[in-house]
């Protein structure tokens, strides 16, 4: 296993909430890509780019384990074009998640009900 692969696997180690959020978005993008682009195992290059972008946004999220769902967040960290792509995915997959992955959908709904914490202040060094 390369260092890059190890790092990618451990991005959310010790952060179960963030790992669950990533797993949810990954599942949603795979469903969307399968239904719209005919992929079977891995997403097409465009959907892979969106998934990689979402992963980076989660890694750099200022709220981390205390975050609500991204749709209810007060900080919009996605670029406008990517935000529109992820909205399209969520609009399509959202209603289908309850039938395909009910537990994951339930956790996503519950996470969305969380109160957004105040944004952490970064200390300057």
N, C-alpha and C positions, 0 to 999 in steps of 0.2 A: 504494500500500500504506500503510495507516495505521500509526501508531506502535505501537498495540496488536498488530496483526498481525505487525509486525517483531519485537516483543519475544517474542511467542508462538513464532515460528519459531526464534528464537535462544536460547531457554531452555537448550538443551543444546549450544550451539556450543562446540566444544573439549572436549566430554565424550562421547566415542563410546559408552562403556559405558552412560551414562544415556540417551542417545538410543536405543540398542538396547533397553533396558528399556522405554522409553515405547512404542516401535514394537511390541514384543511385547504389552504390555498392551492397546494400541489394537486390535491384530489380534484378540486374544482376546475383547474386549468386542464387536467387530463381528460375529464368528462367533456368539457367544452371542445377541446381539440379533437377528441374522438368523434364527437357528433358533427362538428363543422368541417373538419379537415380529413377525416377518415383514417386517422392514425390508430394504431393498436396498442403498442407498448409505450413508447416514449413520445413526448409531444413534438410537433413540427418545430422547425427553427424559430419561427415567430413566437410561438407559444413558449418555447424554451427560454427565449429572451425575456419574455414577460415574467416567467417563473423565477429566473435568476435575478431580475430587477426587484421582484417582490421579496425575495430572500434577503437581498442587501438592505432593503428598506426595513425589514424586521430586525436585522442585525443592528442597524443604527437607530432604531426606535428609542426616543428619549425616555419612554415610559416602561419599556421592557415588561416585566412580570405583572405590573399594575395596570397595563393598558386595557382599554376597551377594544371592541372590534374596530378595524381601520375605518369603516364607514361612519362610525360615530365619533371619531377622533377629532380633537380641536386643532391638531397640527396636520396639515396636508403635505406630506413629504413626497408624494408622487408627482412627477412632471405631468403637465396637463395631458399630453398624448397617452402616457402610460395609465394615467388615472381613467381616461375614457376607455381604454382597452380592458382594464380590470373591472370597470363597471359593466361593460358588455358581457364579460364572462360571468359575473355575479348575477346579473339580471337573468341570464339564461339558466345557469346552474342552480341558483338559489332555490327555486320551487322544486327542483328535482332531487336535491340533497336529502330531503326528508324521507324519500322513498329508497334512495340508493345507499345513503349513509346516515341513518336516523340518529345515532349517538353523536356523531361528529356534528350534525346539524343542530342538535340540542345544545351541545357545548358552545357552538358559535352564537346561538341565540342568547344563551346565558351570559357569555362574555360581552355581548353587545349591550346588556342591561347594566353592566358595571358603570359606576360613576367615574368619569375621567379625572385622574389626579391632576394636581397643579404640575405644570411643566418644571422639571428639575432645573436648577440653575447650575450651569457649568462653572467650575472654579478655574480661574486663570492662573497659570503657573509661570 
